[in-house]
């Protein structure tokens, strides 16, 4: 049984929190580690549905886990649901893995992920954009969409920046490095020329050299980097004026990402300024989507009442559609 917490966001959003909500509603839902697939219990084999959260590439280094997934998948048939939160198909992904982790692992990915997804009775994608990408590779697959659950607590909506605008970016820096370097080099100086600005990066530990590089690019804006944790995220959201989410539009591995960071920010009552990634278009009435983020932020500063109004509406939308209970109901319908 997996613990009730994990530093892996996809495990929390896609498994631990929905399972806890299902149990609270009176259903039998358990979260198992892959090692428990190797010696499946009767409960696992006889389950109404078994949802396999998309295995990370590292599982391919453990042959026993691959065999366990294959054997149990064959036994379950249509009762196997594979939950996909990242695109791990196609030459862009394989090229990235080959460059970052070697040709052997890329070769394993080339055979493993298509075989796994081809065996699934159903596939669940974390966003509509990701579902579209998956259909390009798996045109005959049964694919549905279930978004990520919010985990931060609701807070009062506020947008009242002082002399310094305090912006927050949070997530895995390594997955968004190109976008963040460009944001720091181009957008932050442009914004800081009109309004004093401070950006906090809440993410994995960054080396001193990288932080200094970002600071030098962003001058006269100020940058701080803090280590991520769920409590740290709650505190950082409470302290910031708004959340900024720049993206690399040309990166196919990012294009299908879910809007979970915007959802967390809205839940916490914070305005969001983001590049118009396809997955964010559902939230267009509630957040500022713009190719030019400095101009979008300056427009928000000029009309704070409009920012507060759309953020309030966004917070209500999140509570209705992305609470643990709401997401659990979608999982129940998919597994039924």
JOSUL-V973245 format. One record per backbone hydrogen bond with DSSP energy under -0.5 kcal/mol. CO is the residue of the C=O (numbers start at 0). NH is the residue of the N-H. Records with the same first field share a line. If there is no record, write none. Layout:
CO->NH, NH
This chain:
6->8
7->10, 11
8->12
9->13
10->14, 15
11->16
12->148
14->18
15->19
16->20
17->21
18->22
19->23
20->24
21->26
22->25
26->28
29->31
30->1
32->35
33->36, 37
34->37
36->39
40->44
41->45
43->46
49->51, 80
50->52
51->82
55->58
56->59
57->60
58->61
60->62
61->64, 65
62->66
63->67
64->68
65->69
66->70
67->71
68->72
69->73
70->74
71->75
72->76
75->78
76->79, 120
78->49, 80
79->120, 121
80->51, 82
81->83, 123
82->53, 84
83->125
85->87
89->93
90->94
91->95
92->96
93->97
94->98
95->99
96->100, 101
97->101
101->105
102->106
103->107
104->108
105->109
106->110
107->111
108->112
110->114
111->115
112->116
113->117
114->118
115->119
121->81
122->143
123->83
124->145
126->130
127->131
128->132
129->133
130->134
131->135
132->136
133->136, 137
137->140
140->142
141->122
143->124
162->195
163->161, 165
164->166, 197
165->240, 241
166->199
167->243
168->201
170->172
171->174, 175
172->175
173->176
175->179
176->180
177->181
178->182
179->183
180->184
181->185, 186
182->187
185->189
186->190
187->191
188->192
190->193, 194
195->164
196->221
197->166
198->200, 223
199->168, 201
200->202, 225
201->170
202->227
206->210
207->211
208->212
209->213
210->214
211->215
212->216
213->217
214->218
217->220
221->198
223->200
225->202
228->232
229->233
230->234
231->235
232->236
233->237
234->238
235->239
240->270
241->167
242->272
244->274
246->248
247->250
249->251
250->253, 254
251->255
253->256
254->278
255->129
258->262
259->263
260->264
261->265
262->266
263->267
264->269
265->268
266->154
268->157
270->242
271->287
272->244
273->289
274->276
276->279
277->280
279->282
280->283
282->285, 286
286->288
287->273, 289
290->292
291->295
292->296
293->297
294->298
295->299
296->300
297->301
298->302
299->302
300->303
302->305, 306
303->307
304->308
305->309
306->310
307->311
308->312
309->313
310->314
311->315
312->316
313->317
314->318
315->319
316->320
317->321
321->149
322->326
323->327
324->328
325->329
326->330
327->331
328->332
329->333
330->334
331->335
